[in-house]
Amino acid sequence: MSLNDTMHLLRAWLRDPRSVGALAPSGPALARLMTAHVDHAHGPVIELGPGTGVFTRALLERGLPGHRLVLVETDPVLASTLAQRYRHARVLRMDAARLGRSSSLFGDERASAVISGLPLLSIPADKVAAIIEGVFERQLQQGGALYQFTYGLRCPVPRALRQRLGLEAERIGGAWLNLPPAWVWRIRRP
Ligand SMILES: C[S@@+](CC[C@H](N)C(=O)[O-])C[C@H]1O[C@@H](n2cnc3c(N)ncnc32)[C@H](O)[C@@H]1O
């Protein structure tokens, strides 16, 4: 994690603390855990709330071609930095809650995985519902999964919402050395 990236995220946090939700980018162990199960042979990938691009880098290092990746980031400064850094990926300066209003971001194809760094615990419940619904109803292919980290012990997608959408959640690991420690959840529709 570079000092430059920490400053980038810190400035974004000062602009909008609730939406950024963290003072420093995630560490490499969490990035590995978040991306370990993504198989790019199965389809393109969407990343929500990439921030400075810690998970983006891990996805590309795992062999995902840049043109098979869409980054959805609401902060305008972070979005333009990402666009300069990851020239082959498509960067959308957009609220992830709008995912359900557009058709698939990949045209006829749907994503095999959605990697989310969104601070779901500090996002209002109706917006969380719009994001999760958009992901599962419009963007993910059947059998695809949403990977979401959280600093809390419970699944950050509320149980009632999971039940309404028929989703199953499984905690797939923890990154104890991350600051703060974080857990990763895989959410799928069986
Ligand atoms: C906790 S930071 C995580 C950044 C990075 N993924 C990491 O782990 O270091 C949350 C990011 O989500 C973005 N974000 C928050 N709400 C969003 C939304 N509704 N749509 C898109 N991006 C959002 C913030 O601007 C910020 O970049």
The ligand as an SDF file (V2000), in Angstrom:
LIG
                    3D

 27 29  0  0  0  0  0  0  0  0999 V2000
  -13.7900    1.3770    1.6730 C   0  0  0  0  0  0  0  0  0  0  0  0
  -13.3770    2.1720    0.1160 S   0  0  0  0  0  0  0  0  0  0  0  0
  -12.6710    0.7020   -0.6200 C   0  0  0  0  0  0  0  0  0  0  0  0
  -11.6660    1.0000   -1.6830 C   0  0  0  0  0  0  0  0  0  0  0  0
  -10.9120   -0.2440   -2.1900 C   0  0  0  0  0  0  0  0  0  0  0  0
  -11.8070   -1.2240   -2.7560 N   0  0  0  0  0  0  0  0  0  0  0  0
  -10.1090   -0.8670   -1.0790 C   0  0  0  0  0  0  0  0  0  0  0  0
  -10.5080   -1.9300   -0.5670 O   0  0  0  0  0  0  0  0  0  0  0  0
   -9.0570   -0.2930   -0.7180 O   0  0  0  0  0  0  0  0  0  0  0  0
  -15.0180    2.2920   -0.6110 C   0  0  0  0  0  0  0  0  0  0  0  0
  -15.0460    2.8010   -2.0490 C   0  0  0  0  0  0  0  0  0  0  0  0
  -16.3790    2.6840   -2.5300 O   0  0  0  0  0  0  0  0  0  0  0  0
  -16.7510    3.8730   -3.2290 C   0  0  0  0  0  0  0  0  0  0  0  0
  -18.2260    3.9650   -3.1660 N   0  0  0  0  0  0  0  0  0  0  0  0
  -18.9900    4.1810   -2.0530 C   0  0  0  0  0  0  0  0  0  0  0  0
  -20.2940    4.1530   -2.3570 N   0  0  0  0  0  0  0  0  0  0  0  0
  -20.3690    3.8980   -3.6980 C   0  0  0  0  0  0  0  0  0  0  0  0
  -21.4480    3.7120   -4.5960 C   0  0  0  0  0  0  0  0  0  0  0  0
  -22.7160    3.8240   -4.1700 N   0  0  0  0  0  0  0  0  0  0  0  0
  -21.1860    3.4540   -5.8860 N   0  0  0  0  0  0  0  0  0  0  0  0
  -19.8880    3.3360   -6.3200 C   0  0  0  0  0  0  0  0  0  0  0  0
  -18.8130    3.4980   -5.5200 N   0  0  0  0  0  0  0  0  0  0  0  0
  -19.0440    3.7730   -4.2090 C   0  0  0  0  0  0  0  0  0  0  0  0
  -16.0160    4.9740   -2.4710 C   0  0  0  0  0  0  0  0  0  0  0  0
  -15.8830    6.1500   -3.2360 O   0  0  0  0  0  0  0  0  0  0  0  0
  -14.6740    4.2680   -2.1840 C   0  0  0  0  0  0  0  0  0  0  0  0
  -13.7760    4.4200   -3.2540 O   0  0  0  0  0  0  0  0  0  0  0  0
  1  2  1  0
  2  3  1  0
  2 10  1  0
  3  4  1  0
  4  5  1  0
  5  6  1  0
  5  7  1  0
  7  8  2  0
  7  9  1  0
 10 11  1  0
 11 12  1  0
 11 26  1  0
 12 13  1  0
 13 14  1  0
 13 24  1  0
 14 15  1  0
 14 23  1  0
 15 16  2  0
 16 17  1  0
 17 18  1  0
 17 23  2  0
 18 19  1  0
 18 20  2  0
 20 21  1  0
 21 22  2  0
 22 23  1  0
 24 25  1  0
 24 26  1  0
 26 27  1  0
M  CHG  2   2   1   9  -1
M  END
$$$$
